[in-house]
Amino acid sequence: MINRFFKYYFSLSFLIITSVCFAQNEEDALRYSNLHFGGTARYIGVSGAFGALGADISVLSVNPAGMARYKKSELTFTPNVSLSSSESSYESSIGQAGRENINVGSFGIVGITKQDPEKRSKWNSFQFGFAYNRLADFNDNIQINGNNDNNYNSMSHVFALRSVGSSPDQLLQNDPFYGDLAYQTYITDYDTSTGFYSTRMNSPTIFQDHQINRKGRVGEYSIAVSGNYNQKFYIGGSIGIPKVFFEENKTHYEIEIVDSSEFAHSFTFNENNQTNGNGINAKIGCILLPNQWLRLGFAYHTRTFYNLSDNWNTSMRSRVSETETYSYSSYDGNYRYQLTTPSKIIGSASVIIAKKALLSLDYSRINHSQARLSPDTYYGSNYNFSNENNTIDTNYRASNNIQIGSEMKIGDFYMVRAGYAIFQNPYSSISDNSFNRTSYSIGVGYRNKKYFFDLGGRYSTWKENYYMYDPSIVDNAEMVKSMLNLSFTVGFKW
């Protein structure tokens, strides 16, 4: 048993060192930088390939120069329905789960100031806009279960190893959210002669059930200004204020698989974490019309600077004999920190076909390895996040993303749309294309001079690897995930 502890001790030392931060790690950096397109139903219908098109409230979060394409003032509102599902494969067992959510995808208003023709200025108009666009949807349910028959595979070994170096009366201070709970519920025991902790979960085969419930979003409020120069050159800039809300609840259950003559130890471990915060960024862009059928666009997004706050707690229940059950809860933890997500560039091109159809393409690039976590020194924190930032450097890479969309006008008022997008996975160690996020979109719309209605749908699918706890002890669960978004936009022009 002691040899087993030594085998895993060094693999878990990183976890012990960084336990002070609980949830502030490289996953947070990726979660709030690996955003995908969201906005109006028209924008979704063409898979977000709108960087060179404009005249849609979504462009305030993409290329604010597109606001200069407005010819009339406009007010829009977009409700959205999202349906997420996941299928996990773990130790030859399949787990399935899903979640539904109704939310606001976008809303905003754009006002136009037209220049007096008598002034003979080539600046035809200026636009001022305010918008909200939902850029990320974290609503998700995941279920992983199966019989783990690798020796010494229990999550309780993680608790025991985290406790090494602390006597039982020091666990509340040194490891209050993990090791202390396992000891207080008698899943781990302390050996005074060796200073090691042992676990009661020692069956060669253990049934494990791991459930994750997530909800939240990144929604960005944008204030923008733009200008139209001679109907040929459009320029715009915006200030973005993204708001983050993320809540994750994990429940991990284990029970030993033993014969009828033995008692089966079991426990349930719960982790709850909530993140709230605000950020700020800036975007600048331009659109050029070299002729009547071609439009070119470019946009630059600065880094986003977030101030985030995490609140968390854990609890544990155990059954260690026929008559003994225990439960214990941690205190509530909280921590304030800062996150800087990488800058982004977007290049766009659109082709107009006989004034009845268009084909548009957006290319974007973002280097996820440039994300950085840092302490909030205003609140006295001095943890430097060097381990987490080194992990970001090692694990993540630049992603190259492609979005393609098309729109065709049918008659005077109706439109049909379709699109395709592929977002390269951000992991430096994964080259498998099935881990890229692929999206397919369709949409329809009705537009006249005073109002419009649009309906858009997007189906996205991708793969992920997930470890319930330390990878040196447990195998990964491979997950196939998907999300269906249905959006409806209503707008008024004047």
Secondary structure, 3 states (H helix, E strand, C coil): CHHHHHHHHHHHHHHHHHHHHCCCCHHHHHHCCCCCCCCCHHHHHCCCCCCCCCCCHHHHHCCHHHHHHCCCCEEEEEEEEEEEEEEEEECCEEEEEEEEEEEEEEEEEEEEEECCHHHCCCEEEEEEEEEEEEEEECCEEEEEEEEECCCCCCHHHHHHHHHCCCCHHHHHHHCCCCHHHHHHCCCEEECCCCCCEEECCCCCCEEEEEEEEEEEEEEEEEEEEEEEECCCEEEEEEEEEEEEEEEEEEEEEEEECCCCCCCCCEEEEEEEEEEEEEEEEEEEEEEECCCCCEEEEEEEECCEEEEEEEEEEEEEEEECCCCCEEEEECCCEEEEEEEEECCEEEEEEEEEECCCEEEEEEEEEEEHHHCEEEECHHHCCCCCCHHHHHHHHHHECEEEEEEEEEEEEECCCEEEEEEEEEECCCECCCCCHHHCEEEEEEEEEEECCCEEEEEEEEEEEEEEEECCCCCCCCCCEEEEEEEEEEEEEEEEEC
